[in-house]
Amino acid sequence: MGEWSWEKLPDLSGKLGVVTGANSGLGFETTKMLTARGARVVMGCRSVDRAEEAQEKIKADLPYARLEMIPLDLADLSSVQKFAKKFNAVHDRLDILVNNAGVMAIPYTKTKDGFEMQLGTNHLGHFALTGLLDPKIKATSGARVVQVSSNAHKFGKMQFDDLQWEKGYDKWRAYGQSKLANLLFMFELSRRFQAAGRDTISLAAHPGYADTNLQMLGPKMENSAFGKFAMSMGNKYFAQSAEDGALPVAYAAGMRDVECGQYFGPSGFMEMKGGPAIAETTRKARSIEDATRLWEVSEELTGVKWTP
């Protein structure tokens, strides 16, 4: 794909998108890129104040940006339901859904519904959201759903006998499981869209190593001075910017030359930095058996049962 920048996105005027976690990091940069190319974006954010601040920042550079915000807490299924109900009542289409919001390597915590926080936020909340918004996605020709995964999926393993880590918790393995779940969901969604004869496109992307506030959340929750220092040094000397990290996500969300089931990431060494390119996945991420089982478990846990 060579050197690529968001300016090479096609004209997205008339397109409507939803970006979760749009007030900071990859979500903020993705939102800014899509609106710069003419898309209207609904920002799904937990904090109304931070969303409004993000809107002001975007409009300072892009006065014509078309933005709206609906509160969304992916760690609370009732919030997911409220978001979808409000969106579906107002809008008749959905061209682009970017399931971006997430948490990384945090101490053991549970969502409001009792799920391990990383799996609950990174996968289960987005699974429910996608299902609840699917009527609008289905009504939109050529719509696409983008999961934001991570290189961490490569050390992830689906612990179906203990998905919620009640038998012993490892914050990094739990993060890897949640990012593996993102890819299993993407591939299963792709298969189901194609089996149904739909032209909806299921994709995924990852940012490599990008400097965002995601890395600092765990150390802050643990009140670890060493963790904060280590993460800040890593971000300073090894990470690319959040804007560069968002390029694979924006590519998946907006470019026309994409196909169902593709996964994008940085083109550089170990997919850590660089412009968008086809990314590598593990064999586990392409397991049809695990993807099918995860879908069934996700329906059971969220109560959102849907057939693409």
N, C-alpha and C positions, 0 to 999 in steps of 0.2 A: 504493500500500500504506500510505501515511500513516506516522504514527509507529509504529514497531514495535520491540518488545524481545523478548528470548529468552523472557520469561515467557509470551508469546503462543503459544509452541510447544504443540502438543497433548500430551496424556499419552502418553509413550513407554514406559510400563511394559510389559515383555515383549519389547521390541525389543533386538536385539543389534547393536552397531556396531563398526567398526574405524576408527580415526583414525591415520594415519601422521604422524610428527613431533609426537606428542601431548604432549611434555614441555615445550614452550615456544611462545610466540607464538600464531598463529592456531589451531594444533592443540590447544594447552592450553586456550584459551578455548572452542573448539568442543566439546572433550571435557567441559569443565565445564558448558556449557549443556545438552548432551544428557543427562548424568547427572542434572542438576538436575531434568529433566523425566521421570526414571524409567528411562532407557535404561541398559543395561549396556554398557560400552565396553572394548574391547581396545585398549590403547595400543601401537602399533608404533613403537618407539624404538630408536635406535642405542646409546644409553647407558643401561644398567640403573640406575646411580646417579641420573642425572638424572630418569629415569622414576619412580623411587621417591620422589624429592624432590617431583616434580609431584603424585604421588598423595597425599602427605602434605598438600600445600597444598590440594588439592581437598577432601580429607576433613576438613580443619580447618573449612571452611565448610559442607560437605555430608557429615556423618557417615554418612549412609545411602548414599553413592555406591557403585555397584557397578563396580569397576575391576579389570582384570587387565593384565598386561604381557607381551608376547612380543618378544624382541629382533628388530630389523629394521634392516638397513643396505641402503638402496635402491641404493647404489653397488656392491653385491656380489650378483650373481644367486644365488650359493649361499646367502646369508643370506635372500633372498626365498623361495627354495625351502624352507628350514628353517622359516621363519615359516608359510608356507602348509601345510606338512606337519603342524606342531603344531596350528595352528588347526583344520584339517580333521579331525584325529583327535579333538579335544575337543568341537567344536561341530557341530550338525546344521543350523544356519541362519545367515544373515547378512542382516540387514535394511538396514543402512546401511554403505557403504564410502566413507570420505572420503579421497581421495588428495591429501593436503595437503603432506607433507614436500617440501622443496626447497632449492636453493641459488641465489644470485643474483649475477651479475656478478663472478665470481671469476677469479683468474689461471688460465691454461691448466693443467688437471689432467685426468688420466684415471681412470676407475673401475677397479676390480679386473679387470674384463672388457675393458678397453681402450677404453671409450667416452669421448667428451668428457664431462666431469663434469656439466655442466648438463643436457644432453640425456639422459645416462645416469640421473641421479637423478630429474629432474623428469618425464621421460616414460617411458623404457624400463623402469626399475624398477617403476613403477606399472602399465605395460602388462602386464608379466609377473605382477605380484601379482594384478591383476584377473582375468587368465586362470586362474591357479591357484586362486583362490577362487571362480570362477564356478559350480562345482557346488553350493556352498552358497548362493550368490546365487540361482541358478535354482530351488533347492528352497524358496525363501522367497517367498510371494506378496506382490507389491507392493514388493519390495526396490528399493533405489536405489543408484546409483554416482555420486559427486560428484567431479569434477575441480576442483582449485583452480588457476585460471589467473591472468592479470594483464592490466592495461592494456598491458603491454609486448608483448602479442601483436600489437598494432597496427603495430609496426615490425618484426615478425618475418617471416622468409621461410624456407621450407624449401629448404635447399641439398642436394638429393638427390645431387648430384655430389660433395659434400664435407660430409656430415652431421657428421663428427667434427672439422671445422675443421683438417685437417692441412695445408691450403694457405695458412694465415694465419688468425690468431685475433683476433676482436673480442669482448670479454667481454659487452658489452651486446647486440650482434646475436645472439650465441649464446644469451643469456638469452631474447631475443625469440623465437628459433626454438623453444626448449623450451616456452615458454608458448603459442605458436601450435600446437605439437604437442598440448598438452593439449586444446585446443578441437577440433582435427581428430579426435582420438581420441574425445572426447565425442559429437560429431555422428555419427561412423561407428558408434559403439556404439549410439547411439539408433536409427539406421537398421537395424542388424542385429537389435536386440531386437524392433523392430516387424515386420520381415520374418519373424522366427521365431514371431510371434504371442505373444510373452512380455509379461507385465505389468510387467517390470522397467523402472525409469525411469533414464535416463541424463541427468545434469545437470552444470552447471558453475557456479562462482561466483568472484568476485574481491573482494579487500578494499579496493580503492582504494589510498590511501596510508595505511598503518597503521604505527604505531611498534612494530616487532618487532626481534629481533636479526638478521634476514635482511640488513638493510642494512649491518650492521657486519662481516659475514663477509669480504667481499672486501677492504676496507681492512685488516683484521687480517691476512689471509693475505699481503697486499702489504707489510705493516708501514708503511702510509702514514699519517703523522700528519695530513696535510691531508685525506685521504679520511675518516678517522675523525671529524675535526672537522666536515667538511661534512655527513656523514651525521647526526651527532648534532644539528647545528643544524637540518637539515631535519626530522628527527623531532620536535624540540622545538617548532618554530614552525609547521609545516605539516601534520604527520600527525595522524590521529585515533588513538585508543587501539587496542591490539590487540583489546580486547573489542569495540569498535565495528566494527573491521575484520572480525571473525569473524561478524557478524550475517548477511551474505548467505550465508555458508557454512552457518550453522546453519539459515537459512531453507530452503535447498535440501535440507539433510539431513533436516529434520523436518516441514516444513509439508505439509498434505494437498492444498492447492490448487496443485500444481505439475504440469507436463506434461513428457513426454519431450522432450529437446532444448532446454530452457530454460537461459538463462544469466543469473545474477543478480550485481548489483554495487551500490555505493552510489548513491543517488538525487541527490546534490548535483552541484555544478559539476564538469564533466569526469569525473564518476564517481569523484571523489577522496574524498569524505566523504558521510555521510548514511545513512539507513536503506535496507533492501533494495528493489531495483527491478529490472525487466528491463534488462539491460545490452546495450550495442551490441557487435557483432562486425564484423570486416572481411570483405570478400568472400573473402579468402584463407582465412579460418577456416572458411568454408562450402563450400570446394572439394571436391566429391565425388572428383575425380580425385586430388588430393593426399592426401585421407583414405584412399582405397583403397591408394594406393602406400605411405603411411606404415604402414598396418596390415601389409602384406606385408613391408616392410623390418623392422618391429619383430618380427614372428614369426621372420624369418631371423636377426636379431641376437641375440635373447633365447633362441631355441630353444623358446619357448612358443607352440605353435600350438593355437588353439582356435576353436570355432564357436559363438557365442552362440545 
